[in-house]
């Protein structure tokens, strides 16, 4: 929490809310600058109907009927303004403000008295009404009106009949005065559908029995369905008899109904809300985002946002929470998830519970789910959705299929394979990716996540050629977990290219760390992402500049050398995409690799974890002969032990039986030995070890468990492999010799 220090001599300016009087947060029906629901026209029509009614009867009760959220209160305000402009006197009575009939009655007539100016009827009339209020209120508490609590009745009745005038006589005097006023009075009672059953009953009885005065008209606003339920909960009306509607008909003479929103009005109100949010939050919607919003609207939101208040309820929530995720999520998906949070919370809880499955994370799949057909999967998910009890299950099904590719495939009975689908969702920071999902449900960037804004700040520094705090922070994150940062940095590059001169050294600095990272148990190391981004960045340069930049990169340090070598190797291998810098860079990179490998000579081979990658890069770029010469140079000099080099040429990998995982040695490759050392030369240098062949034959990859640091096990495995090669070759020589003897014998046969 941050506190702002008040300036001691500063003048405090009064806070104004004028800027919000026509906004999503206003209390009127749509709360927007334009009357998209044509409520001004409707208010004019309803006010005219009330004026016409006043020409026909001296008092009447009018009901303004509409569902919750339909804008009754704002429409009442517009009707009030219209009647006030034609001279009507306006009074308000709020039955919520009173806990019993007596208090409500007193409050009602006090409001009526205050509605008529003193100079119209004079002080004597106001005093008469005041006296009547003081006597009428105890009358209600005394049980003078049927259905009202009669506790304390004797004392209350005594108070009423004491004095020179009865309440009936006082009412006559008040009625005589009201009959002579120049303009009628409208008494407005709002939110009757929010009262308790007994409160509603005494409010109706108040209007019916005590309030029918000449030139006084009553405008009651309510939701008819709710009012019917409330009346049926009372002993007076009872449930299921139809008497509730009959009771209403006795109270209400004229029923004015708020028409339902037309489809075009519904869409216009939602569009106006989105327009205001975009203007307020400086959001520019792309064509794709607009299309996705239209899909969400048509497939799901329409039956939910059927009243002005429901539209405002959704979009005020969107507006209030958007600053926490601005620039970090897709606006369309954020509207959809906010909708679930506001209207279908149990469905949101469902997708949070099954997030691993719908995001296709390994922890979300069991053997049974792997065996499911798409039809079976969708049937299961329809049952899960139904279990969340949404108001409109079919619409929720379509919404979830729209948001998550996994569910869309199940619904459509197909498999959306290929990277393009997932890249599109990731590029726009959609909720359907593990990278961004938590931002939607947490309404913010989790502490463990790397925000798009942080990456954007680093990218701006890289573009400016001035590496600063944001870039250093990005590098720290990439040294721990490069994959998320690389995806974000690639998106930044696609939006606005990153310069190669600044970007390549940064990627070289984290390349070795990336080689040790895994995206999931069997996932690829993010160093492939480093290579891809580096090649894309370098492809922007002309061939001469690109070659010079990558040669400079290779001479920086071992990590940068490893990156440069992989870039050139992959670029020359890629026949579909031209990389103009690669051919000229080949020779300098080969020289740099040779120098790098020679720099290892001062260290034992077993201490060189990157030995294998440098050897193979040199082999692919320089050829077998040069690589053999380089390796034997170090072996012959005594810098490296041949058996250790052989052990390092055995790759390590991960194996699993579905329950446990472990490090395992890869296959022994005679071809690899031939490529980089020459099998004949190796066999000539190695002493014979027939004892190795007598040990257990570990021919299965799953049986070759090993500690990743145990080089001796790899050495023994490599030596065993070489001994088998030796035996096989001898057998082949003997077999060839036998064939030669047979051939010779056949030639000597007289037959």
Order of alpha helices (4+ residues) and beta strands (2+ residues): alpha-beta-alpha-beta-alpha-alpha-alpha-alpha-beta-alpha-beta-alpha-alpha-beta-alpha-alpha-alpha-alpha-alpha-alpha-alpha-alpha-alpha-alpha-alpha-alpha-alpha-alpha-alpha-alpha-alpha-alpha-alpha-alpha-alpha-alpha-alpha-beta-beta-alpha-alpha-alpha
